[in-house]
Structures are given as structure tokens and as C-alpha cells.
Amino acid sequence: MKYTAILSMIVFVAACGGNGDHTPHTQSDATHDQHGDQMQQEHDAMEYWESDRTPDHHLEEPAAGLFDAVLDNYLALSDVLVESNTSAASEAAGRLGASVEELDQTGFDEPVRDRAAGWIAVLQARSREIESGDDVEEQRRSYHDLSETMIAMVEAFGHQKGQLYHQRCPMVNGGNGDWLSTQERIMNPYHGDRMLHCGSTVRTL
């Protein structure tokens, strides 16, 4: 039992690159090869995304400003999940939901409204779940869908930030725990101080 617990912890830490530390260490040939394959996959993914960064549809005002407010509130929610603060996450999700509602009601013209309807529905539903939640791990599960949706919307509509980083945690949802950040430094909203710097930047947007 004790041996199993220790082995599980070693596997967990190794998957996140030692919590973001870069201390040299020895590896077996098999582990080294696996690490090399992962690095190549990340490099290939970065090249792919860097080659296709043009938004499908640039929003005009007032939609652009309202979408920027939604993005700001999403980023604020990410910050409090990094801190594992359940009550602050509930408050941030309430603000996010309100900004999504305003975007939906007054921001989109008709063709874009039809395209964005599914995304808006996800943002509204997951914001309500987080707002009413009293467990940070449940909030983080809802946050995953929020993040996937925000990434899709930024791809489609662009943003007004100087730089936006698409980042990924290998320990969430089979290696697809994605989120957006204005910081290049990894601050993981899915794990907080358990594995604060676990993850990598997939691309810039």
C-alpha cells in the first residue's frame, strides 16, 4: 500500500515536469525517448497553431468591447482558481455570467449571433455552476468547459489583449486541460499550489 502510494506520487509529479522545476536528473532510455516524443509533438502543435492565427470574424463595436469584458472576467476567474479560492471563484463567475448575458443581448449582429449561440449557452451554464458551487474541484471541472469555449471564441473573433497565451496541463482531461492567460509563466488554475507551474504554453493568440 505504501509502495503504491509513493509510486503514484512519482508518476503524478513526473507528468508535470516536476512542478515546473528544471533541475537536471537522470532518466532511463525509454523515459528519455518518451520525453523527446512529447517535445516533438508540442513543437509540431506550436508550428501548426502559429500558422493559423487569423480570426474568422473580427467583431465590431460594441461587440468587441463586450467580448473583451467577458475575456477579462474569465481571466479573473482563472486567477482565483489558481488561489483555490471557492468563494472568490463564485463571485468571479457571477461577474462573468453577467458580462456574457450583456454580450448576448446587445453585442452580436444577427449572423454572428447565430454562430455564437452554442458558445454563449455553454458560458452561461458553466458560469452558473461555478457561481453556485461550494467545492473548488467541482468548480474546476466546470471551468474546463468554460476555457474550451473561450479558446474557440478567441479563435473565431480575436481579442484586444497585447498577448494571450493558450496553455495546457497534462494532468487534466487526458492531457487537454487548457486555459487562456495573459502571463507566459504557467500559473495552473486546475491544481493551484498543488502543482502551480504544471503545464506548458501551446501557442500565442
Backbone as JSON Lines, residues from 0, in Angstrom:
{"i":0,"aa":"M","n":[0.84,-1.22,0.0],"ca":[0.0,0.0,0.0],"c":[0.87,1.26,0.0]}
{"i":1,"aa":"K","n":[1.88,1.26,0.91],"ca":[2.77,2.41,0.99],"c":[3.56,2.57,-0.3]}
{"i":2,"aa":"Y","n":[4.05,1.44,-0.83],"ca":[4.81,1.47,-2.08],"c":[3.96,2.01,-3.22]}
{"i":3,"aa":"T","n":[2.7,1.59,-3.31],"ca":[1.79,2.04,-4.37],"c":[1.56,3.54,-4.3]}
{"i":4,"aa":"A","n":[1.36,4.05,-3.09],"ca":[1.12,5.49,-2.92],"c":[2.32,6.3,-3.37]}
{"i":5,"aa":"I","n":[3.55,5.81,-2.99],"ca":[4.76,6.53,-3.39],"c":[4.93,6.5,-4.89]}
{"i":6,"aa":"L","n":[4.68,5.33,-5.51],"ca":[4.8,5.21,-6.97],"c":[3.83,6.13,-7.68]}
{"i":7,"aa":"S","n":[2.59,6.23,-7.18],"ca":[1.58,7.1,-7.79],"c":[2.02,8.55,-7.74]}
{"i":8,"aa":"M","n":[2.62,8.96,-6.61],"ca":[3.08,10.34,-6.49],"c":[4.2,10.64,-7.46]}
{"i":9,"aa":"I","n":[5.13,9.66,-7.64],"ca":[6.23,9.86,-8.58],"c":[5.71,10.05,-10.0]}
{"i":10,"aa":"V","n":[4.74,9.23,-10.4],"ca":[4.15,9.33,-11.74],"c":[3.46,10.67,-11.91]}
{"i":11,"aa":"F","n":[2.73,11.13,-10.88],"ca":[1.99,12.4,-10.94],"c":[2.94,13.56,-11.14]}
{"i":12,"aa":"V","n":[4.04,13.58,-10.36],"ca":[5.0,14.68,-10.45],"c":[5.72,14.65,-11.78]}
{"i":13,"aa":"A","n":[6.1,13.45,-12.24],"ca":[6.84,13.34,-13.49],"c":[6.04,13.85,-14.67]}
{"i":14,"aa":"A","n":[4.73,13.64,-14.68],"ca":[3.89,14.07,-15.79],"c":[3.86,15.57,-15.92]}
{"i":15,"aa":"C","n":[4.08,16.28,-14.83],"ca":[4.07,17.74,-14.85],"c":[5.47,18.32,-14.87]}
{"i":16,"aa":"G","n":[6.44,17.51,-15.21],"ca":[7.8,18.02,-15.3],"c":[8.35,18.47,-13.97]}
{"i":17,"aa":"G","n":[7.97,17.78,-12.88],"ca":[8.5,18.15,-11.59],"c":[7.99,19.47,-11.1]}
{"i":18,"aa":"N","n":[6.71,19.78,-11.39],"ca":[6.08,21.01,-10.91],"c":[6.73,22.26,-11.47]}
{"i":19,"aa":"G","n":[7.21,22.14,-12.72],"ca":[7.77,23.3,-13.37],"c":[9.24,23.52,-13.08]}
{"i":20,"aa":"D","n":[9.87,22.74,-12.17],"ca":[11.29,22.87,-11.9],"c":[12.08,22.29,-13.06]}
{"i":21,"aa":"H","n":[13.28,22.78,-13.24],"ca":[14.12,22.31,-14.35],"c":[15.45,21.78,-13.81]}
{"i":22,"aa":"T","n":[15.45,21.13,-12.65],"ca":[16.65,20.56,-12.07],"c":[17.08,19.35,-12.89]}
{"i":23,"aa":"P","n":[18.34,19.27,-13.3],"ca":[18.79,18.11,-14.09],"c":[18.59,16.82,-13.31]}
{"i":24,"aa":"H","n":[18.21,15.75,-14.03],"ca":[18.03,14.46,-13.39],"c":[18.26,13.36,-14.41]}
{"i":25,"aa":"T","n":[18.55,12.17,-13.95],"ca":[18.79,11.06,-14.85],"c":[17.5,10.38,-15.21]}
{"i":26,"aa":"Q","n":[17.46,9.79,-16.43],"ca":[16.28,9.09,-16.91],"c":[16.73,7.81,-17.59]}
{"i":27,"aa":"S","n":[15.82,6.85,-17.67],"ca":[16.08,5.66,-18.47],"c":[15.95,6.02,-19.94]}
{"i":28,"aa":"D","n":[16.49,5.16,-20.82],"ca":[16.39,5.43,-22.25],"c":[14.95,5.51,-22.7]}
{"i":29,"aa":"A","n":[14.09,4.66,-22.15],"ca":[12.67,4.66,-22.55],"c":[12.02,5.96,-22.16]}
{"i":30,"aa":"T","n":[12.28,6.43,-20.94],"ca":[11.69,7.69,-20.49],"c":[12.21,8.85,-21.31]}
{"i":31,"aa":"H","n":[13.5,8.82,-21.61],"ca":[14.11,9.87,-22.42],"c":[13.47,9.93,-23.8]}
{"i":32,"aa":"D","n":[13.26,8.77,-24.42],"ca":[12.63,8.72,-25.74],"c":[11.21,9.26,-25.68]}
{"i":33,"aa":"Q","n":[10.48,8.9,-24.61],"ca":[9.11,9.37,-24.47],"c":[9.08,10.88,-24.32]}
{"i":34,"aa":"H","n":[10.03,11.41,-23.53],"ca":[10.11,12.86,-23.35],"c":[10.41,13.54,-24.68]}
{"i":35,"aa":"G","n":[11.32,12.93,-25.46],"ca":[11.64,13.5,-26.77],"c":[10.45,13.52,-27.69]}
{"i":36,"aa":"D","n":[9.65,12.45,-27.68],"ca":[8.43,12.39,-28.49],"c":[7.46,13.48,-28.08]}
{"i":37,"aa":"Q","n":[7.31,13.68,-26.77],"ca":[6.39,14.7,-26.28],"c":[6.84,16.09,-26.71]}
{"i":38,"aa":"M","n":[8.17,16.35,-26.61],"ca":[8.71,17.64,-27.03],"c":[8.45,17.87,-28.52]}
{"i":39,"aa":"Q","n":[8.61,16.83,-29.34],"ca":[8.38,16.95,-30.77],"c":[6.92,17.24,-31.06]}
{"i":40,"aa":"Q","n":[6.02,16.56,-30.33],"ca":[4.58,16.8,-30.52],"c":[4.22,18.23,-30.16]}
{"i":41,"aa":"E","n":[4.78,18.74,-29.06],"ca":[4.5,20.12,-28.67],"c":[5.04,21.1,-29.71]}
{"i":42,"aa":"H","n":[6.24,20.8,-30.25],"ca":[6.82,21.66,-31.28],"c":[5.94,21.66,-32.53]}
{"i":43,"aa":"D","n":[5.48,20.47,-32.96],"ca":[4.62,20.37,-34.14],"c":[3.31,21.12,-33.93]}
{"i":44,"aa":"A","n":[2.75,20.98,-32.72],"ca":[1.49,21.66,-32.42],"c":[1.68,23.17,-32.46]}
{"i":45,"aa":"M","n":[2.79,23.66,-31.91],"ca":[3.06,25.1,-31.92],"c":[3.17,25.61,-33.35]}
{"i":46,"aa":"E","n":[3.89,24.88,-34.21],"ca":[4.03,25.3,-35.6],"c":[2.68,25.35,-36.29]}
{"i":47,"aa":"Y","n":[1.83,24.36,-36.01],"ca":[0.5,24.33,-36.64],"c":[-0.31,25.55,-36.23]}
{"i":48,"aa":"W","n":[-0.36,25.79,-34.91],"ca":[-1.21,26.88,-34.43],"c":[-0.65,28.24,-34.85]}
{"i":49,"aa":"E","n":[0.67,28.37,-34.86],"ca":[1.26,29.65,-35.27],"c":[0.96,29.94,-36.74]}
{"i":50,"aa":"S","n":[0.69,28.91,-37.53],"ca":[0.43,29.11,-38.95],"c":[-1.02,29.49,-39.23]}
{"i":51,"aa":"D","n":[-1.87,29.46,-38.22],"ca":[-3.31,29.69,-38.45],"c":[-3.88,30.52,-37.31]}
{"i":52,"aa":"R","n":[-3.49,31.79,-37.25],"ca":[-3.86,32.64,-36.12],"c":[-4.88,33.71,-36.49]}
{"i":53,"aa":"T","n":[-5.31,33.76,-37.73],"ca":[-6.21,34.82,-38.17],"c":[-7.63,34.51,-37.73]}
{"i":54,"aa":"P","n":[-8.25,35.4,-36.95],"ca":[-9.65,35.17,-36.54],"c":[-10.57,35.09,-37.75]}
{"i":55,"aa":"D","n":[-11.61,34.3,-37.62],"ca":[-12.57,34.14,-38.71],"c":[-13.39,35.41,-38.92]}
{"i":56,"aa":"H","n":[-13.63,36.12,-37.81],"ca":[-14.54,37.26,-37.89],"c":[-14.15,38.28,-36.83]}
{"i":57,"aa":"H","n":[-13.67,39.44,-37.26],"ca":[-13.34,40.5,-36.32],"c":[-14.63,41.19,-35.86]}
{"i":58,"aa":"L","n":[-14.83,41.24,-34.57],"ca":[-16.04,41.88,-34.04],"c":[-15.91,43.4,-34.14]}
{"i":59,"aa":"E","n":[-17.02,44.03,-34.43],"ca":[-17.09,45.48,-34.4],"c":[-17.65,45.92,-33.06]}
{"i":60,"aa":"E","n":[-17.5,47.2,-32.74],"ca":[-18.12,47.73,-31.53],"c":[-19.63,47.8,-31.71]}
{"i":61,"aa":"P","n":[-20.42,47.54,-30.64],"ca":[-19.99,47.34,-29.26],"c":[-19.56,45.91,-28.93]}
{"i":62,"aa":"A","n":[-19.72,44.98,-29.89],"ca":[-19.46,43.58,-29.58],"c":[-18.02,43.35,-29.14]}
{"i":63,"aa":"A","n":[-17.05,44.03,-29.79],"ca":[-15.64,43.82,-29.46],"c":[-15.36,44.18,-28.01]}
{"i":64,"aa":"G","n":[-15.88,45.32,-27.57],"ca":[-15.67,45.75,-26.19],"c":[-16.37,44.84,-25.19]}
{"i":65,"aa":"L","n":[-17.55,44.39,-25.53],"ca":[-18.3,43.5,-24.64],"c":[-17.63,42.12,-24.54]}
{"i":66,"aa":"F","n":[-17.1,41.64,-25.67],"ca":[-16.38,40.38,-25.62],"c":[-15.09,40.51,-24.81]}
{"i":67,"aa":"D","n":[-14.45,41.67,-24.91],"ca":[-13.25,41.91,-24.12],"c":[-13.57,41.89,-22.63]}
{"i":68,"aa":"A","n":[-14.74,42.4,-22.25],"ca":[-15.16,42.35,-20.84],"c":[-15.39,40.91,-20.39]}
{"i":69,"aa":"V","n":[-15.96,40.09,-21.26],"ca":[-16.14,38.67,-20.95],"c":[-14.77,38.01,-20.74]}
{"i":70,"aa":"L","n":[-13.84,38.31,-21.61],"ca":[-12.5,37.75,-21.5],"c":[-11.82,38.19,-20.2]}
{"i":71,"aa":"D","n":[-11.97,39.47,-19.84],"ca":[-11.41,39.96,-18.58],"c":[-11.97,39.2,-17.39]}
{"i":72,"aa":"N","n":[-13.28,38.97,-17.39],"ca":[-13.9,38.26,-16.27],"c":[-13.49,36.79,-16.24]}
{"i":73,"aa":"Y","n":[-13.31,36.2,-17.41],"ca":[-12.8,34.83,-17.46],"c":[-11.39,34.76,-16.87]}
{"i":74,"aa":"L","n":[-10.54,35.71,-17.23],"ca":[-9.17,35.73,-16.73],"c":[-9.14,35.95,-15.21]}
{"i":75,"aa":"A","n":[-10.06,36.78,-14.71],"ca":[-10.15,36.99,-13.26],"c":[-10.57,35.7,-12.55]}
{"i":76,"aa":"L","n":[-11.48,34.95,-13.16],"ca":[-11.88,33.66,-12.6],"c":[-10.69,32.7,-12.57]}
{"i":77,"aa":"S","n":[-9.9,32.69,-13.63],"ca":[-8.71,31.84,-13.66],"c":[-7.79,32.16,-12.49]}
{"i":78,"aa":"D","n":[-7.6,33.44,-12.21],"ca":[-6.69,33.86,-11.14],"c":[-7.13,33.33,-9.78]}
{"i":79,"aa":"V","n":[-8.43,33.38,-9.49],"ca":[-8.88,32.94,-8.17],"c":[-8.9,31.42,-8.07]}
{"i":80,"aa":"L","n":[-9.04,30.73,-9.21],"ca":[-8.91,29.27,-9.18],"c":[-7.46,28.87,-8.95]}
{"i":81,"aa":"V","n":[-6.51,29.65,-9.44],"ca":[-5.11,29.42,-9.11],"c":[-4.91,29.46,-7.6]}
{"i":82,"aa":"E","n":[-5.63,30.36,-6.94],"ca":[-5.55,30.51,-5.49],"c":[-6.41,29.51,-4.74]}
{"i":83,"aa":"S","n":[-7.17,28.68,-5.47],"ca":[-8.08,27.68,-4.88],"c":[-9.09,28.33,-3.94]}
{"i":84,"aa":"N","n":[-9.57,29.5,-4.34],"ca":[-10.5,30.28,-3.5],"c":[-11.92,30.07,-4.0]}
{"i":85,"aa":"T","n":[-12.67,29.24,-3.3],"ca":[-14.01,28.84,-3.74],"c":[-14.97,30.02,-3.77]}
{"i":86,"aa":"S","n":[-15.01,30.8,-2.71],"ca":[-15.97,31.9,-2.64],"c":[-15.63,32.99,-3.65]}
{"i":87,"aa":"A","n":[-14.35,33.28,-3.81],"ca":[-13.95,34.28,-4.81],"c":[-14.26,33.78,-6.22]}
{"i":88,"aa":"A","n":[-14.12,32.48,-6.45],"ca":[-14.47,31.91,-7.75],"c":[-15.96,32.06,-8.02]}
{"i":89,"aa":"S","n":[-16.79,31.87,-7.0],"ca":[-18.24,32.05,-7.15],"c":[-18.56,33.49,-7.55]}
{"i":90,"aa":"E","n":[-17.92,34.44,-6.89],"ca":[-18.16,35.86,-7.21],"c":[-17.68,36.19,-8.62]}
{"i":91,"aa":"A","n":[-16.49,35.69,-8.98],"ca":[-15.95,35.96,-10.32],"c":[-16.84,35.34,-11.4]}
{"i":92,"aa":"A","n":[-17.37,34.15,-11.12],"ca":[-18.26,33.5,-12.1],"c":[-19.55,34.28,-12.26]}
{"i":93,"aa":"G","n":[-20.04,34.89,-11.17],"ca":[-21.23,35.73,-11.27],"c":[-21.0,36.92,-12.19]}
{"i":94,"aa":"R","n":[-19.82,37.55,-12.05],"ca":[-19.49,38.68,-12.93],"c":[-19.32,38.22,-14.37]}
{"i":95,"aa":"L","n":[-18.72,37.06,-14.54],"ca":[-18.56,36.52,-15.89],"c":[-19.92,36.26,-16.53]}
{"i":96,"aa":"G","n":[-20.82,35.63,-15.8],"ca":[-22.14,35.34,-16.33],"c":[-22.89,36.6,-16.73]}
{"i":97,"aa":"A","n":[-22.76,37.66,-15.91],"ca":[-23.44,38.93,-16.23],"c":[-22.87,39.54,-17.51]}
{"i":98,"aa":"S","n":[-21.56,39.47,-17.68],"ca":[-20.96,40.04,-18.89],"c":[-21.31,39.22,-20.13]}
{"i":99,"aa":"V","n":[-21.44,37.92,-19.97],"ca":[-21.87,37.06,-21.09],"c":[-23.29,37.41,-21.49]}
{"i":100,"aa":"E","n":[-24.15,37.63,-20.5],"ca":[-25.54,38.0,-20.78],"c":[-25.61,39.31,-21.54]}
{"i":101,"aa":"E","n":[-24.79,40.28,-21.13],"ca":[-24.8,41.58,-21.82],"c":[-24.3,41.43,-23.26]}
{"i":102,"aa":"L","n":[-23.26,40.64,-23.44],"ca":[-22.75,40.38,-24.8],"c":[-23.83,39.74,-25.66]}
{"i":103,"aa":"D","n":[-24.53,38.78,-25.11],"ca":[-25.57,38.07,-25.85],"c":[-26.72,38.98,-26.23]}
{"i":104,"aa":"Q","n":[-27.1,39.87,-25.32],"ca":[-28.27,40.71,-25.53],"c":[-28.01,41.9,-26.46]}
{"i":105,"aa":"T","n":[-26.83,42.47,-26.38],"ca":[-26.61,43.74,-27.09],"c":[-25.4,43.75,-28.02]}
{"i":106,"aa":"G","n":[-24.58,42.68,-28.0],"ca":[-23.32,42.75,-28.71],"c":[-23.32,42.26,-30.13]}
{"i":107,"aa":"F","n":[-23.94,41.14,-30.4],"ca":[-23.79,40.48,-31.69],"c":[-24.8,40.96,-32.72]}
{"i":108,"aa":"D","n":[-24.34,41.1,-33.96],"ca":[-25.3,41.26,-35.04],"c":[-25.83,39.86,-35.4]}
{"i":109,"aa":"E","n":[-26.81,39.81,-36.25],"ca":[-27.57,38.57,-36.45],"c":[-26.74,37.39,-36.96]}
{"i":110,"aa":"P","n":[-25.91,37.54,-37.99],"ca":[-25.15,36.37,-38.45],"c":[-24.22,35.82,-37.38]}
{"i":111,"aa":"V","n":[-23.55,36.72,-36.64],"ca":[-22.62,36.28,-35.61],"c":[-23.39,35.7,-34.42]}
{"i":112,"aa":"R","n":[-24.54,36.26,-34.12],"ca":[-25.35,35.75,-33.01],"c":[-25.68,34.26,-33.22]}
{"i":113,"aa":"D","n":[-26.06,33.91,-34.45],"ca":[-26.39,32.52,-34.73],"c":[-25.18,31.61,-34.53]}
{"i":114,"aa":"R","n":[-24.03,32.07,-34.96],"ca":[-22.82,31.25,-34.82],"c":[-22.41,31.11,-33.36]}
{"i":115,"aa":"A","n":[-22.6,32.16,-32.58],"ca":[-22.12,32.18,-31.2],"c":[-23.11,31.57,-30.21]}
{"i":116,"aa":"A","n":[-24.3,31.22,-30.65],"ca":[-25.36,30.79,-29.73],"c":[-24.93,29.61,-28.85]}
{"i":117,"aa":"G","n":[-24.3,28.61,-29.44],"ca":[-23.88,27.44,-28.66],"c":[-22.82,27.79,-27.64]}
{"i":118,"aa":"W","n":[-21.87,28.63,-28.04],"ca":[-20.82,29.06,-27.11],"c":[-21.41,29.83,-25.94]}
{"i":119,"aa":"I","n":[-22.32,30.74,-26.26],"ca":[-22.95,31.55,-25.2],"c":[-23.68,30.65,-24.21]}
{"i":120,"aa":"A","n":[-24.37,29.65,-24.71],"ca":[-25.1,28.74,-23.83],"c":[-24.16,28.01,-22.87]}
{"i":121,"aa":"V","n":[-23.0,27.58,-23.36],"ca":[-22.03,26.9,-22.5],"c":[-21.49,27.87,-21.45]}
{"i":122,"aa":"L","n":[-21.12,29.07,-21.87],"ca":[-20.6,30.05,-20.92],"c":[-21.6,30.36,-19.82]}
{"i":123,"aa":"Q","n":[-22.85,30.51,-20.19],"ca":[-23.88,30.81,-19.2],"c":[-24.08,29.66,-18.23]}
{"i":124,"aa":"A","n":[-24.16,28.44,-18.76],"ca":[-24.41,27.27,-17.91],"c":[-23.25,27.02,-16.95]}
{"i":125,"aa":"R","n":[-22.03,27.06,-17.46],"ca":[-20.87,26.78,-16.6],"c":[-20.61,27.9,-15.61]}
{"i":126,"aa":"S","n":[-20.89,29.13,-15.99],"ca":[-20.76,30.24,-15.03],"c":[-21.72,30.06,-13.86]}
{"i":127,"aa":"R","n":[-22.94,29.64,-14.17],"ca":[-23.92,29.41,-13.09],"c":[-23.46,28.27,-12.18]}
{"i":128,"aa":"E","n":[-22.91,27.22,-12.75],"ca":[-22.43,26.1,-11.94],"c":[-21.33,26.54,-10.98]}
{"i":129,"aa":"I","n":[-20.4,27.32,-11.49],"ca":[-19.3,27.77,-10.65],"c":[-19.8,28.75,-9.6]}
{"i":130,"aa":"E","n":[-20.71,29.63,-9.99],"ca":[-21.25,30.62,-9.05],"c":[-21.96,29.95,-7.89]}
{"i":131,"aa":"S","n":[-22.69,28.88,-8.15],"ca":[-23.45,28.2,-7.1],"c":[-22.63,27.11,-6.4]}
{"i":132,"aa":"G","n":[-21.42,26.87,-6.86],"ca":[-20.62,25.77,-6.32],"c":[-20.01,26.1,-4.96]}
{"i":133,"aa":"D","n":[-19.78,25.05,-4.17],"ca":[-19.12,25.22,-2.87],"c":[-17.92,24.29,-2.72]}
{"i":134,"aa":"D","n":[-17.46,23.75,-3.85],"ca":[-16.3,22.87,-3.86],"c":[-15.41,23.26,-5.04]}
{"i":135,"aa":"V","n":[-14.16,23.6,-4.75],"ca":[-13.29,24.14,-5.79],"c":[-13.0,23.12,-6.89]}
{"i":136,"aa":"E","n":[-12.98,21.84,-6.56],"ca":[-12.71,20.84,-7.6],"c":[-13.89,20.73,-8.57]}
{"i":137,"aa":"E","n":[-15.1,20.84,-8.05],"ca":[-16.27,20.89,-8.93],"c":[-16.24,22.14,-9.8]}
{"i":138,"aa":"Q","n":[-15.85,23.26,-9.21],"ca":[-15.74,24.5,-9.98],"c":[-14.72,24.35,-11.1]}
{"i":139,"aa":"R","n":[-13.63,23.69,-10.8],"ca":[-12.6,23.5,-11.83],"c":[-13.09,22.61,-12.97]}
{"i":140,"aa":"R","n":[-13.94,21.64,-12.66],"ca":[-14.49,20.81,-13.73],"c":[-15.37,21.64,-14.67]}
{"i":141,"aa":"S","n":[-16.15,22.54,-14.11],"ca":[-16.95,23.43,-14.95],"c":[-16.07,24.42,-15.7]}
{"i":142,"aa":"Y","n":[-15.0,24.84,-15.06],"ca":[-14.06,25.79,-15.67],"c":[-13.43,25.2,-16.94]}
{"i":143,"aa":"H","n":[-13.26,23.9,-16.98],"ca":[-12.67,23.27,-18.17],"c":[-13.5,23.58,-19.41]}
{"i":144,"aa":"D","n":[-14.81,23.4,-19.33],"ca":[-15.68,23.69,-20.48],"c":[-15.67,25.19,-20.8]}
{"i":145,"aa":"L","n":[-15.63,26.01,-19.76],"ca":[-15.54,27.46,-19.98],"c":[-14.29,27.79,-20.8]}
{"i":146,"aa":"S","n":[-13.19,27.2,-20.42],"ca":[-11.93,27.5,-21.09],"c":[-11.94,27.04,-22.55]}
{"i":147,"aa":"E","n":[-12.43,25.84,-22.79],"ca":[-12.52,25.36,-24.17],"c":[-13.36,26.3,-25.02]}
{"i":148,"aa":"T","n":[-14.44,26.8,-24.44],"ca":[-15.34,27.7,-25.18],"c":[-14.68,29.05,-25.42]}
{"i":149,"aa":"M","n":[-14.01,29.59,-24.41],"ca":[-13.33,30.87,-24.58],"c":[-12.24,30.77,-25.64]}
{"i":150,"aa":"I","n":[-11.52,29.67,-25.66],"ca":[-10.48,29.49,-26.68],"c":[-11.1,29.49,-28.08]}
{"i":151,"aa":"A","n":[-12.21,28.78,-28.23],"ca":[-12.89,28.73,-29.53],"c":[-13.36,30.12,-29.95]}
{"i":152,"aa":"M","n":[-13.87,30.9,-29.01],"ca":[-14.38,32.24,-29.34],"c":[-13.24,33.19,-29.68]}
{"i":153,"aa":"V","n":[-12.13,33.09,-28.97],"ca":[-10.98,33.93,-29.31],"c":[-10.45,33.57,-30.69]}
{"i":154,"aa":"E","n":[-10.43,32.29,-31.01],"ca":[-10.02,31.86,-32.35],"c":[-10.93,32.48,-33.41]}
{"i":155,"aa":"A","n":[-12.21,32.52,-33.12],"ca":[-13.19,33.0,-34.11],"c":[-13.22,34.52,-34.21]}
{"i":156,"aa":"F","n":[-13.12,35.2,-33.05],"ca":[-13.39,36.64,-33.01],"c":[-12.18,37.52,-32.72]}
{"i":157,"aa":"G","n":[-11.05,36.92,-32.32],"ca":[-9.9,37.72,-31.95],"c":[-10.05,38.29,-30.54]}
{"i":158,"aa":"H","n":[-9.11,39.18,-30.17],"ca":[-9.15,39.8,-28.84],"c":[-8.38,41.11,-28.89]}
{"i":159,"aa":"Q","n":[-8.48,41.88,-27.81],"ca":[-7.84,43.19,-27.75],"c":[-6.7,43.21,-26.73]}
{"i":160,"aa":"K","n":[-6.21,42.06,-26.33],"ca":[-5.08,41.98,-25.41],"c":[-3.77,42.12,-26.18]}
{"i":161,"aa":"G","n":[-2.74,42.57,-25.48],"ca":[-1.44,42.65,-26.12],"c":[-0.94,41.27,-26.54]}
{"i":162,"aa":"Q","n":[-1.08,40.3,-25.65],"ca":[-0.66,38.93,-25.91],"c":[-1.52,38.0,-25.07]}
{"i":163,"aa":"L","n":[-1.93,36.92,-25.66],"ca":[-2.75,35.93,-24.97],"c":[-2.12,34.56,-25.19]}
{"i":164,"aa":"Y","n":[-1.94,33.81,-24.09],"ca":[-1.28,32.52,-24.17],"c":[-2.29,31.39,-23.96]}
{"i":165,"aa":"H","n":[-2.29,30.46,-24.89],"ca":[-3.07,29.23,-24.77],"c":[-2.16,28.23,-24.08]}
{"i":166,"aa":"Q","n":[-2.55,27.81,-22.87],"ca":[-1.7,26.94,-22.06],"c":[-2.43,25.64,-21.75]}
{"i":167,"aa":"R","n":[-1.64,24.62,-21.36],"ca":[-2.22,23.29,-21.21],"c":[-1.57,22.54,-20.05]}
{"i":168,"aa":"C","n":[-2.42,21.87,-19.26],"ca":[-1.96,21.0,-18.18],"c":[-2.09,19.54,-18.62]}
{"i":169,"aa":"P","n":[-1.02,18.75,-18.55],"ca":[-1.09,17.36,-18.99],"c":[-1.82,16.44,-18.01]}
{"i":170,"aa":"M","n":[-2.18,16.97,-16.83],"ca":[-2.8,16.14,-15.79],"c":[-4.32,16.3,-15.74]}
{"i":171,"aa":"V","n":[-4.9,16.98,-16.71],"ca":[-6.35,17.24,-16.7],"c":[-6.97,16.74,-18.0]}
{"i":172,"aa":"N","n":[-8.05,16.01,-17.88],"ca":[-8.84,15.59,-19.04],"c":[-7.99,14.9,-20.11]}
{"i":173,"aa":"G","n":[-7.21,13.94,-19.69],"ca":[-6.4,13.19,-20.64],"c":[-5.35,14.02,-21.36]}
{"i":174,"aa":"G","n":[-4.85,15.05,-20.7],"ca":[-3.82,15.89,-21.31],"c":[-4.36,17.09,-22.03]}
{"i":175,"aa":"N","n":[-5.65,17.37,-21.87],"ca":[-6.27,18.5,-22.56],"c":[-6.91,19.49,-21.58]}
{"i":176,"aa":"G","n":[-6.2,19.75,-20.5],"ca":[-6.66,20.76,-19.54],"c":[-6.17,22.12,-19.97]}
{"i":177,"aa":"D","n":[-6.9,22.79,-20.84],"ca":[-6.46,24.04,-21.46],"c":[-7.03,25.25,-20.76]}
{"i":178,"aa":"W","n":[-6.33,26.37,-20.92],"ca":[-6.85,27.65,-20.43],"c":[-6.12,28.78,-21.15]}
{"i":179,"aa":"L","n":[-6.61,30.0,-20.96],"ca":[-6.0,31.19,-21.53],"c":[-5.42,32.05,-20.41]}
{"i":180,"aa":"S","n":[-4.32,32.72,-20.72],"ca":[-3.68,33.59,-19.74],"c":[-2.99,34.74,-20.46]}
{"i":181,"aa":"T","n":[-2.83,35.86,-19.75],"ca":[-2.02,36.96,-20.28],"c":[-0.58,36.84,-19.8]}
{"i":182,"aa":"Q","n":[-0.28,35.83,-18.97],"ca":[1.07,35.61,-18.45],"c":[1.72,34.42,-19.16]}
{"i":183,"aa":"E","n":[2.95,34.59,-19.58],"ca":[3.67,33.46,-20.17],"c":[4.03,32.43,-19.1]}
{"i":184,"aa":"R","n":[4.29,32.87,-17.89],"ca":[4.61,31.97,-16.78],"c":[3.38,31.13,-16.45]}
{"i":185,"aa":"I","n":[3.57,29.83,-16.31],"ca":[2.45,28.94,-16.02],"c":[1.98,29.13,-14.58]}
{"i":186,"aa":"M","n":[0.7,29.44,-14.43],"ca":[0.03,29.52,-13.14],"c":[-1.24,28.69,-13.28]}
{"i":187,"aa":"N","n":[-1.2,27.46,-12.82],"ca":[-2.19,26.45,-13.18],"c":[-3.49,26.6,-12.4]}
{"i":188,"aa":"P","n":[-4.61,26.94,-13.07],"ca":[-5.89,27.1,-12.37],"c":[-6.56,25.78,-12.01]}
{"i":189,"aa":"Y","n":[-6.08,24.67,-12.59],"ca":[-6.68,23.37,-12.32],"c":[-6.11,22.71,-11.05]}
{"i":190,"aa":"H","n":[-4.91,23.12,-10.65],"ca":[-4.26,22.49,-9.49],"c":[-3.88,23.47,-8.38]}
{"i":191,"aa":"G","n":[-3.76,24.77,-8.71],"ca":[-3.35,25.71,-7.7],"c":[-1.98,25.37,-7.14]}
{"i":192,"aa":"D","n":[-1.82,25.55,-5.81],"ca":[-0.49,25.36,-5.23],"c":[-0.06,23.9,-5.14]}
{"i":193,"aa":"R","n":[-0.95,22.96,-5.49],"ca":[-0.53,21.54,-5.52],"c":[0.51,21.32,-6.62]}
{"i":194,"aa":"M","n":[0.23,21.89,-7.78],"ca":[1.13,21.76,-8.94],"c":[1.06,23.09,-9.7]}
{"i":195,"aa":"L","n":[1.53,24.16,-9.07],"ca":[1.27,25.51,-9.53],"c":[1.82,25.78,-10.93]}
{"i":196,"aa":"H","n":[2.98,25.25,-11.24],"ca":[3.61,25.56,-12.53],"c":[3.56,24.37,-13.49]}
{"i":197,"aa":"C","n":[2.62,23.47,-13.26],"ca":[2.47,22.3,-14.13],"c":[1.8,22.73,-15.44]}
{"i":198,"aa":"G","n":[2.46,22.48,-16.56],"ca":[1.86,22.78,-17.85],"c":[2.86,23.45,-18.78]}
{"i":199,"aa":"S","n":[2.37,23.84,-19.93],"ca":[3.2,24.49,-20.94],"c":[2.32,25.36,-21.82]}
{"i":200,"aa":"T","n":[2.97,26.29,-22.53],"ca":[2.27,27.13,-23.5],"c":[2.17,26.4,-24.82]}
{"i":201,"aa":"V","n":[0.96,26.28,-25.33],"ca":[0.71,25.6,-26.61],"c":[0.95,26.56,-27.77]}
{"i":202,"aa":"R","n":[0.53,27.8,-27.62],"ca":[0.63,28.79,-28.68],"c":[0.31,30.16,-28.12]}
{"i":203,"aa":"T","n":[0.57,31.18,-28.88],"ca":[0.13,32.52,-28.54],"c":[-0.99,32.93,-29.5]}
{"i":204,"aa":"L","n":[-1.9,33.72,-29.0],"ca":[-3.05,34.16,-29.79],"c":[-3.08,35.69,-29.9]}
